[in-house]
Amino acid sequence: QVQLVESGGGLVQPGGSLRLSCVVSGSISSLLTMGWSRQAPGKQRESVAMITSAGSANVVDSVKGRFTISRDNAKNTMFLQMDRLKPEDTAVYYCYVWTRARTEPYWGKGTLVTVSS
């Protein structure tokens, strides 16, 4: 069993910053691509950023230049640095990881990010 725990969410004013963390624990053989998705109220979950085990990263256009994804393979941890936050970034942010153990990713339970003045 693999567990993912997100942290770092909260309330921030527009233009502010937050850093999300995702720690993976449990029966880990090898972690492959990791990523972040978000779901705003009344909307479908959308992908935000992903990073391969080799460190190749991609972010969606709506957050490009503001969000940075990174990972520490030695600590089975992934981060999402979010700068210049906007009200439209308000959502529950979920982390996920693909492993060799199965054909679907493992998901965390999410952390709420609220951008409001």
TIMI-2910 file (N, C-alpha, C, CB; in pm, 1 decimal, decimal comma, always signed):
<rs>
+----------+----------+----------+----------+----------+----------+----------+----------+----------+----------+----------+----------+------+
!      n_x !      n_y !      n_z !     ca_x !     ca_y !     ca_z !      c_x !      c_y !      c_z !     cb_x !     cb_y !     cb_z ! resn !
+----------+----------+----------+----------+----------+----------+----------+----------+----------+----------+----------+----------+------+
!    +85,1 !   -120,0 !     +0,0 !     +0,0 !     +0,0 !     +0,0 !    +87,9 !   +123,9 !     +0,0 !    -95,9 !     +1,2 !   +122,9 !  Gln !
!    +45,5 !   +223,0 !    -75,7 !   +118,7 !   +348,4 !    -88,0 !    +29,5 !   +461,5 !    -39,2 !   +164,7 !   +372,9 !   -234,9 !  Val !
!    +85,9 !   +548,4 !    +41,5 !    +11,8 !   +663,4 !    +92,2 !    +79,1 !   +792,8 !    +46,1 !     +2,4 !   +658,8 !   +246,8 !  Gln !
!     -4,0 !   +889,1 !     +9,6 !    +44,4 !  +1021,2 !    -26,5 !    -23,6 !  +1122,7 !    +64,9 !    +16,9 !  +1052,8 !   -177,5 !  Leu !
!    +55,8 !  +1210,8 !   +121,0 !     +2,6 !  +1312,9 !   +210,4 !    +48,6 !  +1449,4 !   +162,6 !    +47,1 !  +1287,9 !   +356,8 !  Val !
!    -48,9 !  +1534,3 !   +129,7 !    -19,1 !  +1670,6 !    +88,0 !    -22,8 !  +1764,3 !   +209,5 !   -119,4 !  +1717,6 !    -20,6 !  Glu !
!    +54,1 !  +1869,9 !   +200,7 !    +51,1 !  +1973,6 !   +303,6 !    +90,6 !  +2105,4 !   +240,3 !   +145,1 !  +1938,7 !   +422,4 !  Ser !
!    +66,1 !  +2213,5 !   +313,7 !   +108,1 !  +2345,4 !   +267,4 !     -2,4 !  +2433,7 !   +215,3 !   +208,0 !  +2330,1 !   +162,8 !  Gly !
!   -123,3 !  +2381,9 !   +206,1 !   -233,6 !  +2464,7 !   +159,5 !   -275,3 !  +2565,2 !   +265,7 !   -352,2 !  +2377,8 !   +120,2 !  Gly !
!   -363,6 !  +2656,4 !   +224,6 !   -412,2 !  +2756,8 !   +318,1 !   -472,1 !  +2875,1 !   +246,9 !   -301,3 !  +2802,6 !   +408,1 !  Gly !
!   -493,1 !  +2981,5 !   +321,8 !   -549,9 !  +3104,8 !   +269,3 !   -437,6 !  +3203,3 !   +240,6 !   -652,4 !  +3165,5 !   +368,4 !  Leu !
!   -438,7 !  +3259,6 !   +121,7 !   -335,2 !  +3355,9 !    +83,2 !   -399,6 !  +3465,9 !     +0,3 !   -219,7 !  +3286,8 !     +3,7 !  Val !
!   -344,0 !  +3585,3 !     +9,0 !   -396,2 !  +3696,6 !    -69,5 !   -347,6 !  +3687,9 !   -214,3 !   -354,2 !  +3830,9 !     -6,9 !  Gln !
!   -423,0 !  +3745,5 !   -305,8 !   -375,4 !  +3749,9 !   -445,2 !   -235,3 !  +3809,7 !   -454,5 !   -472,4 !  +3831,3 !   -532,4 !  Pro !
!   -153,1 !  +3746,1 !   -535,5 !    -14,6 !  +3788,6 !   -547,0 !    +79,4 !  +3719,8 !   -451,0 !     -5,9 !  +3933,6 !   -526,7 !  Gly !
!    +24,9 !  +3646,5 !   -356,6 !   +106,3 !  +3577,8 !   -257,7 !   +160,3 !  +3444,6 !   -307,0 !    +26,7 !  +3556,2 !   -133,3 !  Gly !
!   +226,8 !  +3374,5 !   -216,5 !   +291,2 !  +3247,2 !   -250,5 !   +256,6 !  +3139,3 !   -149,4 !   +443,0 !  +3264,4 !   -258,4 !  Ser !
!   +258,0 !  +3016,5 !   -196,4 !   +246,4 !  +2898,6 !   -111,7 !   +336,3 !  +2790,3 !   -168,3 !    +98,9 !  +2849,5 !   -102,2 !  Leu !
!   +379,7 !  +2701,0 !    -81,0 !   +458,4 !  +2586,2 !   -125,3 !   +390,9 !  +2460,1 !    -76,4 !   +605,0 !  +2594,1 !    -73,9 !  Arg !
!   +344,0 !  +2379,7 !   -169,5 !   +280,7 !  +2253,1 !   -135,9 !   +384,6 !  +2141,8 !   -134,0 !   +168,3 !  +2220,4 !   -235,5 !  Leu !
!   +364,1 !  +2047,0 !    -43,2 !   +450,2 !  +1929,1 !    -36,0 !   +364,7 !  +1803,9 !    -46,9 !   +532,7 !  +1928,0 !    +95,4 !  Ser !
!   +423,5 !  +1699,1 !    -98,8 !   +357,0 !  +1569,1 !   -109,0 !   +459,1 !  +1462,9 !    -70,4 !   +299,4 !  +1543,7 !   -254,1 !  Cys !
!   +431,4 !  +1394,3 !    +39,0 !   +521,9 !  +1290,3 !    +87,0 !   +460,9 !  +1153,8 !    +57,0 !   +550,0 !  +1306,4 !   +239,5 !  Val !
!   +539,0 !  +1069,1 !     -3,3 !   +495,7 !   +934,0 !    -39,2 !   +557,1 !   +834,4 !    +57,2 !   +534,6 !   +899,7 !   -185,4 !  Val !
!   +475,1 !   +744,3 !   +110,1 !   +524,6 !   +642,5 !   +202,2 !   +454,8 !   +510,5 !   +173,7 !   +502,7 !   +685,3 !   +349,3 !  Ser !
!   +506,0 !   +404,7 !   +236,9 !   +443,8 !   +275,0 !   +220,1 !   +530,8 !   +180,4 !   +139,5 !   +309,8 !   +290,3 !   +154,0 !  Gly !
!   +466,8 !    +90,3 !    +70,8 !   +537,3 !    -13,2 !     -6,4 !   +580,1 !    +43,8 !   -140,9 !   +447,5 !   -138,7 !    -26,9 !  Ser !
!   +691,7 !   +112,1 !   -137,7 !   +738,5 !   +180,3 !   -257,4 !   +850,0 !   +100,2 !   -322,2 !   +786,5 !   +322,4 !   -224,1 !  Ile !
!   +830,1 !    +58,7 !   -444,4 !   +938,2 !     -7,7 !   -515,4 !  +1015,8 !    +97,0 !   -594,1 !   +884,0 !   -119,4 !   -609,2 !  Ser !
!   +946,9 !   +167,8 !   -677,9 !  +1010,1 !   +279,9 !   -746,9 !   +901,4 !   +375,3 !   -791,3 !  +1095,4 !   +231,8 !   -868,2 !  Ser !
!   +926,4 !   +501,4 !   -772,1 !   +830,0 !   +603,3 !   -809,8 !   +861,6 !   +653,7 !   -949,6 !   +830,1 !   +719,4 !   -708,5 !  Leu !
!   +762,0 !   +660,9 !  -1030,3 !   +779,6 !   +708,8 !  -1167,3 !   +735,0 !   +854,5 !  -1174,4 !   +699,4 !   +620,9 !  -1268,8 !  Leu !
!   +656,8 !   +888,4 !  -1270,5 !   +611,4 !  +1027,0 !  -1282,4 !   +521,7 !  +1065,2 !  -1165,7 !   +537,2 !  +1048,0 !  -1414,7 !  Thr !
!   +543,1 !  +1185,3 !  -1115,4 !   +458,9 !  +1241,9 !  -1010,0 !   +396,5 !  +1370,4 !  -1062,0 !   +540,8 !  +1268,5 !   -879,6 !  Met !
!   +289,2 !  +1411,7 !   -997,0 !   +226,6 !  +1534,7 !  -1045,4 !   +124,1 !  +1590,7 !   -949,9 !   +162,2 !  +1510,4 !  -1177,4 !  Gly !
!    +73,2 !  +1705,8 !   -989,4 !    -31,5 !  +1775,4 !   -914,6 !   -150,4 !  +1801,2 !  -1005,4 !    +21,4 !  +1908,1 !   -855,5 !  Trp !
!   -267,4 !  +1778,1 !   -951,4 !   -391,5 !  +1817,3 !  -1016,7 !   -469,9 !  +1903,5 !   -918,9 !   -474,8 !  +1692,3 !  -1062,2 !  Ser !
!   -568,4 !  +1974,9 !   -967,9 !   -651,5 !  +2056,6 !   -880,3 !   -795,7 !  +2050,8 !   -924,9 !   -602,4 !  +2201,3 !   -878,0 !  Arg !
!   -882,5 !  +2075,8 !   -828,9 !  -1025,5 !  +2078,9 !   -858,2 !  -1087,4 !  +2198,0 !   -787,8 !  -1094,8 !  +1947,1 !   -814,7 !  Gln !
!  -1134,0 !  +2291,1 !   -868,4 !  -1201,1 !  +2408,5 !   -814,9 !  -1348,1 !  +2376,3 !   -790,5 !  -1186,5 !  +2528,9 !   -911,0 !  Ala !
!  -1413,4 !  +2452,8 !   -704,1 !  -1555,6 !  +2426,7 !   -675,7 !  -1639,2 !  +2427,9 !   -802,7 !  -1610,4 !  +2530,4 !   -577,2 !  Pro !
!  -1717,0 !  +2321,8 !   -822,6 !  -1805,0 !  +2314,5 !   -937,2 !  -1737,8 !  +2283,7 !  -1068,9 !  -1876,4 !  +2439,3 !   -949,6 !  Gly !
!  -1608,0 !  +2252,0 !  -1065,7 !  -1536,1 !  +2224,1 !  -1188,9 !  -1473,4 !  +2085,9 !  -1184,2 !  -1429,2 !  +2329,9 !  -1213,7 !  Lys !
!  -1432,7 !  +2039,4 !  -1301,3 !  -1366,5 !  +1910,2 !  -1309,0 !  -1220,7 !  +1922,0 !  -1264,5 !  -1374,8 !  +1854,1 !  -1451,7 !  Gln !
!  -1166,0 !  +1809,6 !  -1219,8 !  -1025,2 !  +1807,4 !  -1183,0 !   -940,7 !  +1830,0 !  -1307,0 !   -987,6 !  +1673,9 !  -1114,7 !  Arg !
!   -835,5 !  +1912,2 !  -1293,2 !   -748,0 !  +1939,6 !  -1405,4 !   -602,8 !  +1920,3 !  -1364,8 !   -770,7 !  +2081,4 !  -1458,0 !  Glu !
!   -523,4 !  +1880,6 !  -1461,6 !   -381,0 !  +1864,6 !  -1436,5 !   -314,5 !  +2000,4 !  -1425,2 !   -315,0 !  +1781,8 !  -1547,4 !  Ser !
!   -217,7 !  +2010,8 !  -1334,3 !   -145,1 !  +2136,3 !  -1314,5 !     +0,3 !  +2122,2 !  -1355,8 !   -154,0 !  +2180,9 !  -1168,6 !  Val !
!    +65,3 !  +2016,6 !  -1307,1 !   +208,1 !  +2001,0 !  -1333,1 !   +246,0 !  +1855,6 !  -1312,9 !   +292,6 !  +2093,4 !  -1241,4 !  Ala !
!   +352,2 !  +1813,4 !  -1381,8 !   +402,5 !  +1679,5 !  -1362,1 !   +553,7 !  +1678,0 !  -1378,4 !   +336,3 !  +1582,0 !  -1459,7 !  Met !
!   +616,1 !  +1578,2 !  -1317,3 !   +761,6 !  +1568,5 !  -1322,4 !   +800,8 !  +1421,5 !  -1326,1 !   +827,3 !  +1640,4 !  -1200,8 !  Ile !
!   +891,4 !  +1387,2 !  -1416,0 !   +935,1 !  +1249,1 !  -1427,9 !  +1037,5 !  +1216,9 !  -1320,0 !   +993,4 !  +1222,7 !  -1567,1 !  Thr !
!  +1071,6 !  +1089,5 !  -1308,6 !  +1171,6 !  +1048,7 !  -1210,3 !  +1308,5 !  +1107,6 !  -1242,0 !  +1180,6 !   +896,8 !  -1204,0 !  Ser !
!  +1329,8 !  +1141,3 !  -1367,1 !  +1456,5 !  +1202,1 !  -1407,6 !  +1457,2 !  +1352,7 !  -1389,8 !  +1486,1 !  +1168,6 !  -1551,2 !  Ala !
!  +1341,6 !  +1409,3 !  -1352,8 !  +1335,0 !  +1551,9 !  -1326,2 !  +1283,9 !  +1638,3 !  -1439,0 !  +1465,9 !  +1598,4 !  -1289,2 !  Gly !
!  +1237,3 !  +1577,1 !  -1545,8 !  +1180,0 !  +1653,8 !  -1655,3 !  +1040,0 !  +1699,1 !  -1615,7 !  +1176,5 !  +1570,4 !  -1786,2 !  Ser !
!  +1017,2 !  +1830,7 !  -1620,4 !   +894,1 !  +1887,1 !  -1565,9 !   +812,5 !  +1960,3 !  -1670,8 !   +926,0 !  +1980,8 !  -1452,5 !  Ala !
!   +682,3 !  +1960,2 !  -1649,8 !   +589,7 !  +2035,7 !  -1734,7 !   +479,8 !  +2095,6 !  -1648,3 !   +528,9 !  +1945,3 !  -1845,7 !  Asn !
!   +438,2 !  +2215,4 !  -1683,7 !   +324,5 !  +2278,1 !  -1617,2 !   +227,9 !  +2324,7 !  -1724,4 !   +369,5 !  +2397,0 !  -1525,8 !  Val !
!   +100,9 !  +2337,3 !  -1686,7 !     +1,6 !  +2382,7 !  -1783,6 !    +18,8 !  +2532,5 !  -1808,5 !   -142,0 !  +2351,6 !  -1733,9 !  Val !
!    -32,9 !  +2577,2 !  -1921,5 !    -12,8 !  +2716,7 !  -1961,7 !    -66,7 !  +2816,6 !  -1859,2 !    -78,9 !  +2741,3 !  -2095,5 !  Asp !
!   -175,9 !  +2782,9 !  -1793,7 !   -239,4 !  +2877,2 !  -1701,9 !   -153,9 !  +2909,1 !  -1579,4 !   -372,0 !  +2822,4 !  -1657,1 !  Ser !
!    -55,1 !  +2825,1 !  -1550,5 !    +30,5 !  +2849,2 !  -1433,3 !   +176,2 !  +2866,7 !  -1473,5 !    +17,9 !  +2734,0 !  -1333,3 !  Val !
!   +205,4 !  +2861,7 !  -1601,7 !   +343,2 !  +2872,8 !  -1648,1 !   +401,6 !  +3007,8 !  -1607,4 !   +350,8 !  +2854,6 !  -1801,0 !  Lys !
!   +522,6 !  +3003,2 !  -1553,1 !   +586,7 !  +3125,8 !  -1507,1 !   +551,2 !  +3162,2 !  -1364,0 !   +549,8 !  +3238,9 !  -1597,3 !  Gly !
!   +452,2 !  +3092,9 !  -1307,2 !   +412,4 !  +3119,6 !  -1168,2 !   +432,4 !  +2998,9 !  -1076,7 !   +266,9 !  +3162,7 !  -1163,7 !  Arg !
!   +410,7 !  +2878,8 !  -1129,5 !   +422,9 !  +2756,1 !  -1050,8 !   +548,0 !  +2679,8 !  -1094,2 !   +296,2 !  +2667,3 !  -1066,5 !  Phe !
!   +614,9 !  +2619,6 !   -997,2 !   +732,2 !  +2537,1 !  -1024,7 !   +718,4 !  +2404,7 !   -951,5 !   +862,7 !  +2609,7 !   -982,7 !  Thr !
!   +734,5 !  +2296,1 !  -1024,5 !   +727,0 !  +2163,3 !   -963,9 !   +867,3 !  +2108,1 !   -947,9 !   +639,9 !  +2067,6 !  -1049,2 !  Ile !
!   +889,7 !  +2037,6 !   -837,6 !  +1020,3 !  +1975,2 !   -813,2 !   +999,5 !  +1850,7 !   -728,9 !  +1118,6 !  +2074,2 !   -742,6 !  Ser !
!  +1103,8 !  +1771,0 !   -716,4 !  +1094,4 !  +1650,2 !   -635,4 !  +1229,3 !  +1617,4 !   -575,4 !  +1042,9 !  +1532,4 !   -718,5 !  Arg !
!  +1224,1 !  +1548,4 !   -462,5 !  +1343,8 !  +1497,6 !   -395,3 !  +1327,9 !  +1345,9 !   -389,6 !  +1362,5 !  +1561,0 !   -249,8 !  Asp !
!  +1390,7 !  +1276,8 !   -482,4 !  +1372,9 !  +1131,5 !   -491,0 !  +1424,6 !  +1060,3 !   -366,0 !  +1444,3 !  +1077,2 !   -614,5 !  Asn !
!  +1526,0 !  +1112,5 !   -304,4 !  +1581,3 !  +1048,2 !   -185,4 !  +1482,9 !  +1050,5 !    -68,8 !  +1711,3 !  +1116,3 !   -144,7 !  Ala !
!  +1395,1 !  +1150,2 !    -69,8 !  +1297,6 !  +1164,3 !    +38,5 !  +1155,9 !  +1131,8 !     -6,6 !  +1302,0 !  +1305,0 !    +94,3 !  Lys !
!  +1141,4 !  +1081,6 !   -129,7 !  +1008,0 !  +1047,5 !   -183,8 !   +910,6 !  +1163,7 !   -164,9 !   +952,0 !   +919,9 !   -115,1 !  Asn !
!   +956,3 !  +1280,5 !   -196,2 !   +877,1 !  +1400,7 !   -174,1 !   +873,9 !  +1485,2 !   -301,2 !   +933,7 !  +1482,2 !    -56,1 !  Thr !
!   +760,3 !  +1548,3 !   -322,6 !   +741,8 !  +1636,4 !   -436,6 !   +689,9 !  +1770,4 !   -385,8 !   +644,3 !  +1574,0 !   -541,2 !  Met !
!   +722,8 !  +1876,5 !   -458,2 !   +683,4 !  +2010,3 !   -417,1 !   +615,3 !  +2084,5 !   -531,7 !   +805,0 !  +2088,9 !   -367,9 !  Phe !
!   +534,2 !  +2180,6 !   -494,3 !   +477,9 !  +2273,4 !   -591,9 !   +490,6 !  +2413,5 !   -532,9 !   +327,3 !  +2238,2 !   -626,5 !  Leu !
!   +583,3 !  +2489,8 !   -588,3 !   +600,3 !  +2628,4 !   -547,1 !   +505,3 !  +2714,0 !   -629,6 !   +748,5 !  +2675,4 !   -564,4 !  Gln !
!   +415,3 !  +2783,3 !   -561,6 !   +313,8 !  +2863,0 !   -629,9 !   +334,5 !  +3009,6 !   -594,6 !   +170,3 !  +2816,3 !   -591,4 !  Met !
!   +368,7 !  +3088,1 !   -693,8 !   +391,5 !  +3231,9 !   -676,7 !   +288,7 !  +3311,0 !   -755,5 !   +533,9 !  +3270,7 !   -721,1 !  Asp !
!   +275,6 !  +3438,0 !   -718,3 !   +181,0 !  +3528,5 !   -786,7 !    +44,5 !  +3461,8 !   -801,7 !   +235,7 !  +3569,8 !   -926,1 !  Arg !
!     -5,2 !  +3412,1 !   -691,9 !   -132,0 !  +3340,1 !   -693,4 !   -247,2 !  +3432,1 !   -729,3 !   -157,5 !  +3275,1 !   -558,6 !  Leu !
!   -344,8 !  +3373,0 !   -796,6 !   -463,5 !  +3444,6 !   -841,6 !   -587,0 !  +3379,1 !   -780,9 !   -472,2 !  +3446,3 !   -996,9 !  Lys !
!   -696,2 !  +3453,5 !   -769,7 !   -819,0 !  +3392,4 !   -716,4 !   -860,4 !  +3266,5 !   -793,2 !   -932,8 !  +3493,6 !   -719,9 !  Pro !
!   -834,2 !  +3263,4 !   -922,4 !   -872,9 !  +3145,3 !  -1001,7 !   -786,4 !  +3022,5 !   -972,4 !   -864,6 !  +3178,0 !  -1149,8 !  Glu !
!   -682,1 !  +3039,0 !   -891,2 !   -603,0 !  +2923,6 !   -848,3 !   -666,1 !  +2853,1 !   -728,7 !   -461,0 !  +2967,1 !   -813,6 !  Asp !
!   -772,4 !  +2911,1 !   -674,6 !   -841,3 !  +2849,5 !   -561,3 !   -894,5 !  +2712,2 !   -600,4 !   -956,3 !  +2939,6 !   -511,7 !  Thr !
!   -856,1 !  +2611,0 !   -522,3 !   -894,5 !  +2473,0 !   -554,3 !   -838,7 !  +2380,2 !   -446,5 !   -842,6 !  +2430,9 !   -696,4 !  Ala !
!   -885,8 !  +2257,9 !   -450,2 !   -820,0 !  +2151,1 !   -374,3 !   -712,5 !  +2093,2 !   -465,1 !   -922,8 !  +2039,4 !   -326,8 !  Val !
!   -591,7 !  +2088,9 !   -413,4 !   -477,1 !  +2039,1 !   -490,2 !   -444,7 !  +1896,9 !   -444,8 !   -352,7 !  +2132,5 !   -472,7 !  Tyr !
!   -435,0 !  +1808,1 !   -542,5 !   -407,9 !  +1666,7 !   -517,6 !   -273,6 !  +1629,0 !   -579,7 !   -521,8 !  +1577,5 !   -574,6 !  Tyr !
!   -197,3 !  +1549,3 !   -509,0 !    -77,1 !  +1494,5 !   -570,7 !   -103,1 !  +1348,3 !   -609,1 !    +45,5 !  +1506,2 !   -474,3 !  Cys !
!    -27,6 !  +1302,3 !   -705,8 !    -40,2 !  +1163,6 !   -750,8 !    +96,4 !  +1112,1 !   -789,6 !   -139,1 !  +1151,3 !   -869,6 !  Tyr !
!   +107,6 !   +979,4 !   -794,7 !   +232,0 !   +917,2 !   -837,3 !   +201,9 !   +787,5 !   -911,1 !   +324,5 !   +891,0 !   -716,6 !  Val !
!   +273,7 !   +765,9 !  -1016,7 !   +269,7 !   +639,7 !  -1088,9 !   +383,0 !   +552,2 !  -1034,8 !   +282,8 !   +661,7 !  -1244,4 !  Trp !
!   +353,4 !   +424,2 !  -1019,0 !   +456,1 !   +328,4 !   -979,8 !   +452,6 !   +210,6 !  -1076,3 !   +435,5 !   +280,8 !   -832,8 !  Thr !
!   +552,3 !   +124,6 !  -1064,0 !   +555,4 !     +5,4 !  -1148,5 !   +455,7 !    -99,7 !  -1100,6 !   +696,2 !    -53,8 !  -1151,3 !  Arg !
!   +397,9 !    -77,3 !   -981,5 !   +315,3 !   -180,4 !   -918,4 !   +177,4 !   -194,2 !   -980,9 !   +300,3 !   -150,6 !   -772,6 !  Ala !
!   +128,9 !    -84,7 !  -1043,9 !     -5,7 !    -96,1 !  -1099,8 !    -23,1 !     +0,9 !  -1215,8 !   -112,0 !    -69,8 !   -991,7 !  Arg !
!   -138,7 !     -9,4 !  -1282,0 !   -162,4 !    +65,9 !  -1405,9 !   -240,2 !   +195,1 !  -1384,3 !   -236,5 !    -20,2 !  -1504,1 !  Thr !
!   -257,4 !   +234,6 !  -1259,9 !   -320,7 !   +363,7 !  -1231,2 !   -242,9 !   +431,3 !  -1119,8 !   -471,3 !   +346,4 !  -1191,6 !  Glu !
!   -248,4 !   +562,5 !  -1111,8 !   -169,5 !   +631,1 !  -1010,5 !   -231,7 !   +620,9 !   -872,6 !   -152,2 !   +775,8 !  -1047,6 !  Pro !
!   -147,8 !   +643,0 !   -772,7 !   -195,6 !   +662,5 !   -636,7 !   -222,3 !   +812,2 !   -617,2 !    -91,9 !   +608,5 !   -531,5 !  Tyr !
!   -324,3 !   +841,7 !   -538,0 !   -363,1 !   +981,9 !   -514,4 !   -360,2 !  +1015,7 !   -365,4 !   -503,8 !  +1009,3 !   -571,5 !  Trp !
!   -327,0 !  +1140,4 !   -336,7 !   -344,5 !  +1189,9 !   -202,6 !   -487,2 !  +1237,3 !   -182,3 !   -246,1 !  +1301,9 !   -173,7 !  Gly !
!   -515,0 !  +1284,4 !    -58,9 !   -650,9 !  +1326,8 !    -27,2 !   -673,7 !  +1475,3 !    -52,9 !   -682,0 !  +1295,3 !   +116,7 !  Lys !
!   -568,3 !  +1547,1 !    -83,6 !   -582,4 !  +1686,3 !   -123,3 !   -555,9 !  +1785,8 !    -12,3 !   -717,9 !  +1708,6 !   -176,2 !  Gly !
!   -518,3 !  +1906,0 !    -53,8 !   -500,1 !  +2018,0 !    +37,7 !   -564,2 !  +2140,8 !    -26,2 !   -347,9 !  +2042,6 !    +69,3 !  Thr !
!   -638,2 !  +2217,2 !    +52,6 !   -714,6 !  +2328,9 !     +0,1 !   -628,9 !  +2454,7 !     -7,8 !   -837,7 !  +2354,1 !    +86,5 !  Leu !
!   -632,5 !  +2517,0 !   -123,2 !   -567,3 !  +2645,8 !   -145,0 !   -675,7 !  +2748,7 !   -175,9 !   -461,6 !  +2637,9 !   -261,2 !  Val !
!   -680,3 !  +2853,7 !    -97,4 !   -777,8 !  +2959,2 !   -117,7 !   -705,2 !  +3090,5 !   -138,8 !   -875,0 !  +2968,7 !     +1,6 !  Thr !
!   -729,2 !  +3152,7 !   -252,4 !   -665,7 !  +3280,6 !   -285,4 !   -774,6 !  +3387,4 !   -281,3 !   -594,4 !  +3276,1 !   -427,1 !  Val !
!   -768,4 !  +3471,4 !   -180,9 !   -873,9 !  +3571,0 !   -160,9 !   -821,8 !  +3685,1 !    -75,7 !   -998,1 !  +3507,5 !    -95,3 !  Ser !
!   -874,4 !  +3803,2 !   -102,7 !   -839,2 !  +3918,6 !    -20,6 !   -940,8 !  +3937,7 !    +91,0 !   -830,1 !  +4045,4 !   -106,4 !  Ser !
+----------+----------+----------+----------+----------+----------+----------+----------+----------+----------+----------+----------+------+
</rs>
